[in-house]
Amino acid sequence: MDRYTEIRSFVLVAEKGTFAAASVVEGVTPVVMGRRLDALEGRLGVKLMHRSTRGLSLTDLGEQFLERARALLREFDEAEASITADRKTVRGHLVVSAPAAFGRRHVAPHAPAFRARFPDLKLSFNLTDSVADLVREGYDMAIRIGEVTDPNYVAIRLFPNRRVICATPDYFARHGKPQRVEDLAHHNCLAFNLQGGQQRGWTFLREGKLVAVKVSGDLDCNDGELLFDWVKQGLGVGWRSMWEIQAELKRGELVTVLDEYAMPNYDIQAVYPQQRYLPAKVRFFIEHLRNIYNAPGYWEGEAALP
């Protein structure tokens, strides 16, 4: 077994916390991951992890080796990327994080066509509305919606996007249209409750300044797709991204209000850690998605998939 595989497996197990979770990323069984760790510990002659029925924990030497191992993997990836930067084919393993609903609708469906171009490349996706730490959790890249402020990451805009207030025509016929953002206090706002979304409120741009408005309603959840379904059922007002609602707007099933306060700079972006050389697998996948997203009619469901 090669040293790179052993070290990568050790880092994955340490980051994921279990052999089972790490094995999903690697595409092998937990038993294989355990054998890789055994081989690494045997070769080094030290114990890197305590294993018990209660879980896994790093030894003191394991903690020290983890940071060195991460640095070694980064250097290896950069060396490989420097050689493959101009290649037209890629191989290996691309691990991508994306928001749950967006990933299901607009990232994962485009993986088969991408892999058809690069049959030696394996792809893994983690679709979650939690923001992943790309380096610590072992992702090559992520798709994110909204501003990226972490200086350790590079963000590439794939498609412009805004966040707007919307509801069905029937809902506004029954409850009236808000004229100011403060009027949302009198509406049933369908809010996202993950990571303090309700407490932070909905954010708007008014006279060049960001304004957070507290909202409330009789339904909330941590799943953006379910919230969107409730909006389409006429159960309340939603704060949704334009990428999500364009087809419904075109068909007249939803209408927007307070557009002058729409949240700008909420673009769809590809994000990856700062590094000297961008791996070809990341660069090509970014280009793949950007070409698809910018095809005429794509967001209205009219563009043919590649």
C-alpha positions as CSV (number, residue, x, y, z in Angstrom):
1,M,0.0,0.0,0.0
2,D,1.4,3.4,-0.9
3,R,2.2,6.0,1.7
4,Y,-0.1,8.7,0.2
5,T,-3.1,6.4,0.5
6,E,-2.3,5.6,4.1
7,I,-1.8,9.3,5.1
8,R,-4.8,10.5,3.2
9,S,-6.9,7.8,4.9
10,F,-5.6,8.8,8.3
11,V,-6.5,12.5,7.7
12,L,-10.0,11.6,6.4
13,V,-10.7,9.4,9.5
14,A,-9.4,12.1,11.8
15,E,-11.6,14.8,10.1
16,K,-14.8,12.7,9.7
17,G,-14.6,11.1,13.1
18,T,-15.4,7.5,12.1
19,F,-14.2,4.9,9.7
20,A,-17.7,4.7,8.2
21,A,-17.9,8.4,7.3
22,A,-14.3,8.4,5.9
23,S,-15.0,5.2,3.9
24,V,-17.9,6.9,2.1
25,V,-15.5,9.6,0.8
26,E,-12.9,7.1,-0.2
27,G,-15.4,4.7,-1.8
28,V,-14.2,1.7,0.2
29,T,-15.4,-0.2,3.2
30,P,-14.7,0.8,6.8
31,V,-12.6,-2.4,7.2
32,V,-10.3,-1.2,4.4
33,M,-9.9,2.2,6.1
34,G,-9.0,0.4,9.4
35,R,-6.4,-1.7,7.6
36,R,-4.9,1.5,6.1
37,L,-4.6,3.0,9.5
38,D,-3.1,-0.2,10.9
39,A,-0.5,-0.2,8.1
40,L,0.4,3.4,8.8
41,E,0.8,2.9,12.5
42,G,2.8,-0.3,11.9
43,R,5.2,1.5,9.6
44,L,5.6,4.5,11.9
45,G,5.8,2.3,15.0
46,V,3.5,4.6,17.0
47,K,-0.2,4.8,18.0
48,L,-2.0,7.6,16.2
49,M,-5.6,6.9,17.3
50,H,-7.4,5.4,20.3
51,R,-10.2,3.1,19.1
52,S,-13.0,2.0,21.3
53,T,-16.7,1.3,21.2
54,R,-17.3,4.9,22.1
55,G,-15.5,6.2,19.1
56,L,-12.1,7.4,17.9
57,S,-9.7,10.0,19.3
58,L,-6.2,11.1,18.4
59,T,-3.3,10.4,20.6
60,D,-0.8,13.2,21.3
61,L,1.4,11.9,18.6
62,G,-1.6,11.6,16.3
63,E,-2.5,15.3,16.9
64,Q,1.1,16.3,15.9
65,F,1.2,14.0,12.9
66,L,-2.3,15.3,11.7
67,E,-1.0,18.8,11.0
68,R,2.1,17.5,9.2
69,A,0.0,15.1,7.2
70,R,-2.4,17.8,6.1
71,A,0.6,19.9,4.9
72,L,2.1,16.9,3.1
73,L,-1.2,16.3,1.2
74,R,-1.5,20.0,0.3
75,E,2.1,19.9,-1.1
76,F,1.4,16.7,-3.0
77,D,-1.7,18.1,-4.5
78,E,0.0,21.4,-5.5
79,A,2.9,19.4,-7.1
80,E,0.5,17.3,-9.0
81,A,-1.6,20.4,-10.0
82,S,1.5,22.1,-11.3
83,I,2.1,19.2,-13.7
84,T,-1.5,18.7,-14.8
85,A,-2.5,22.4,-15.1
86,D,-2.4,22.3,-18.9
87,R,-3.6,18.8,-19.4
88,K,-6.8,18.1,-21.2
89,T,-7.6,14.9,-19.2
90,V,-7.8,14.5,-15.4
91,R,-8.0,11.6,-13.0
92,G,-8.2,11.1,-9.3
93,H,-11.0,12.0,-6.9
94,L,-12.9,15.3,-6.8
95,V,-14.8,16.0,-3.5
96,V,-17.4,18.8,-3.7
97,S,-19.7,20.4,-1.1
98,A,-22.9,22.2,-2.1
99,P,-26.1,23.6,-0.6
100,A,-28.7,20.8,-0.3
101,A,-31.4,22.0,-2.6
102,F,-29.1,23.8,-5.1
103,G,-26.8,20.8,-5.2
104,R,-29.7,18.4,-5.9
105,R,-31.0,20.5,-8.7
106,H,-28.0,22.3,-10.2
107,V,-24.8,20.5,-9.3
108,A,-25.1,16.7,-9.0
109,P,-27.3,16.4,-12.2
110,H,-24.4,17.7,-14.2
111,A,-21.9,15.2,-12.8
112,P,-22.6,12.3,-15.3
113,A,-21.8,14.5,-18.3
114,F,-18.6,15.7,-16.6
115,R,-17.5,12.2,-15.8
116,A,-18.2,11.1,-19.3
117,R,-15.6,13.6,-20.4
118,F,-13.1,12.3,-17.7
119,P,-13.9,8.7,-17.1
120,D,-10.8,8.2,-14.9
121,L,-12.1,10.8,-12.4
122,K,-14.3,9.9,-9.4
123,L,-16.7,12.5,-8.0
124,S,-18.1,12.7,-4.4
125,F,-20.7,15.2,-3.3
126,N,-21.8,16.3,0.2
127,L,-25.1,18.2,-0.1
128,T,-25.8,20.2,3.1
129,D,-27.0,23.7,4.1
130,S,-24.2,23.8,6.7
131,V,-21.0,25.7,5.7
132,A,-18.2,23.2,5.4
133,D,-14.6,23.9,6.4
134,L,-13.0,22.8,3.1
135,V,-9.5,22.3,4.4
136,R,-10.4,20.6,7.7
137,E,-13.1,18.4,6.1
138,G,-11.1,17.4,3.0
139,Y,-13.1,19.1,0.2
140,D,-11.5,20.1,-3.1
141,M,-14.1,22.8,-3.6
142,A,-17.6,24.0,-2.7
143,I,-20.5,25.7,-4.4
144,R,-21.8,28.6,-2.3
145,I,-24.5,31.2,-2.7
146,G,-23.7,34.6,-1.3
147,E,-20.6,36.6,-0.4
148,V,-17.4,34.7,0.6
149,T,-15.2,36.8,3.0
150,D,-12.7,34.2,4.2
151,P,-9.3,35.3,2.8
152,N,-8.1,31.7,2.8
153,Y,-10.5,30.9,0.0
154,V,-10.8,31.9,-3.7
155,A,-14.3,32.6,-5.0
156,I,-15.2,32.4,-8.7
157,R,-18.6,33.7,-9.7
158,L,-20.5,31.2,-11.8
159,F,-23.7,33.2,-12.2
160,P,-25.2,36.4,-10.8
161,N,-28.0,36.1,-8.3
162,R,-30.1,38.2,-5.9
163,R,-32.4,37.4,-3.0
164,V,-36.0,38.7,-3.3
165,I,-39.3,38.6,-1.5
166,C,-41.9,36.5,-3.2
167,A,-45.3,34.8,-2.8
168,T,-48.1,33.5,-4.9
169,P,-50.6,36.0,-6.5
170,D,-53.3,34.4,-4.4
171,Y,-51.4,35.0,-1.2
172,F,-51.0,38.7,-2.0
173,A,-54.6,38.9,-3.1
174,R,-55.6,37.7,0.4
175,H,-53.1,39.6,2.5
176,G,-52.0,42.6,0.4
177,K,-48.6,43.4,-0.9
178,P,-46.0,44.9,1.5
179,Q,-44.9,48.4,0.5
180,R,-41.9,48.7,2.9
181,V,-39.7,46.1,4.4
182,E,-41.2,46.9,7.8
183,D,-44.6,45.7,6.5
184,L,-43.2,42.1,6.6
185,A,-44.0,42.1,10.3
186,H,-47.7,41.8,9.3
187,H,-47.1,38.8,6.9
188,N,-46.6,35.1,7.4
189,C,-42.9,34.8,6.7
190,L,-41.5,31.3,6.0
191,A,-38.1,31.4,7.6
192,F,-35.0,29.3,7.6
193,N,-34.1,28.2,11.1
194,L,-30.7,26.7,10.6
195,Q,-27.7,28.5,12.1
196,G,-29.7,31.3,13.7
197,G,-31.5,32.3,10.5
198,Q,-34.6,33.5,12.3
199,Q,-32.7,35.5,14.9
200,R,-30.6,37.3,12.2
201,G,-33.7,38.1,10.2
202,W,-33.8,38.9,6.5
203,T,-31.3,41.3,5.1
204,F,-32.1,44.1,2.6
205,L,-30.3,47.0,1.0
206,R,-31.9,50.4,1.7
207,E,-30.2,53.6,0.6
208,G,-26.9,51.9,0.2
209,K,-27.0,50.3,3.7
210,L,-27.8,46.8,4.8
211,V,-30.9,46.5,7.0
212,A,-31.8,43.3,8.9
213,V,-35.6,42.9,9.4
214,K,-36.9,40.4,12.0
215,V,-39.6,38.2,10.6
216,S,-41.9,35.6,12.0
217,G,-44.5,33.1,10.8
218,D,-46.3,29.9,11.7
219,L,-44.0,27.6,9.7
220,D,-40.2,27.3,9.7
221,C,-37.6,24.6,9.0
222,N,-34.0,23.9,8.2
223,D,-34.7,22.7,4.6
224,G,-34.7,25.4,1.9
225,E,-36.5,23.1,-0.6
226,L,-39.4,22.5,1.9
227,L,-39.7,26.3,2.5
228,F,-39.9,26.9,-1.2
229,D,-42.7,24.3,-1.5
230,W,-44.6,26.1,1.2
231,V,-44.2,29.4,-0.7
232,K,-45.5,27.8,-3.9
233,Q,-48.5,26.5,-2.0
234,G,-49.4,30.0,-1.0
235,L,-48.8,29.5,2.7
236,G,-46.7,32.6,3.2
237,V,-44.0,34.9,2.0
238,G,-40.5,33.7,1.1
239,W,-37.0,35.2,0.9
240,R,-35.7,33.3,-2.0
241,S,-32.9,33.4,-4.5
242,M,-33.6,34.3,-8.1
243,W,-31.9,31.1,-9.3
244,E,-34.7,29.2,-7.5
245,I,-37.8,31.0,-8.7
246,Q,-37.2,32.1,-12.3
247,A,-39.3,29.4,-13.9
248,E,-42.2,30.1,-11.5
249,L,-41.9,33.8,-12.1
250,K,-42.1,33.3,-15.9
251,R,-45.2,31.1,-15.5
252,G,-46.8,33.7,-13.2
253,E,-47.0,31.2,-10.3
254,L,-45.0,33.6,-8.1
255,V,-44.5,37.4,-8.0
256,T,-41.9,39.5,-6.3
257,V,-42.3,42.6,-4.2
258,L,-40.0,45.1,-2.6
259,D,-37.6,44.6,-5.5
260,E,-35.9,47.9,-4.8
261,Y,-34.7,46.4,-1.5
262,A,-33.4,43.1,-3.1
263,M,-30.3,41.7,-1.6
264,P,-27.5,42.1,-4.2
265,N,-24.2,40.3,-4.4
266,Y,-25.8,36.9,-3.5
267,D,-24.1,35.2,-6.5
268,I,-23.6,31.5,-7.1
269,Q,-19.9,30.9,-6.6
270,A,-17.3,28.2,-6.8
271,V,-15.0,28.3,-3.8
272,Y,-11.7,26.5,-3.2
273,P,-8.8,27.0,-0.8
274,Q,-5.9,29.3,-1.7
275,Q,-3.2,27.4,-3.3
276,R,-0.3,28.0,-5.7
277,Y,-1.6,25.7,-8.4
278,L,-5.3,25.0,-9.1
279,P,-5.8,21.3,-9.7
280,A,-7.1,20.6,-13.2
281,K,-10.0,18.6,-11.8
282,V,-11.3,21.7,-10.0
283,R,-10.7,24.0,-12.8
284,F,-12.5,21.9,-15.4
285,F,-15.5,21.3,-13.1
286,I,-15.8,25.0,-12.5
287,E,-15.7,25.6,-16.2
288,H,-18.3,22.8,-16.8
289,L,-20.8,24.4,-14.4
290,R,-20.2,28.0,-15.5
291,N,-20.9,27.0,-19.2
292,I,-24.1,25.2,-18.2
293,Y,-25.4,28.1,-15.9
294,N,-24.8,30.7,-18.6
295,A,-26.6,28.8,-21.3
296,P,-29.6,30.8,-22.5
297,G,-32.8,29.6,-20.9
298,Y,-31.1,27.3,-18.3
299,W,-32.6,28.9,-15.2
300,E,-36.1,28.8,-16.8
301,G,-35.7,25.1,-17.5
302,E,-35.5,25.6,-21.2
303,A,-31.8,24.8,-21.9
304,A,-30.8,21.3,-23.0
305,L,-28.5,19.6,-20.6
306,P,-25.0,18.7,-22.0
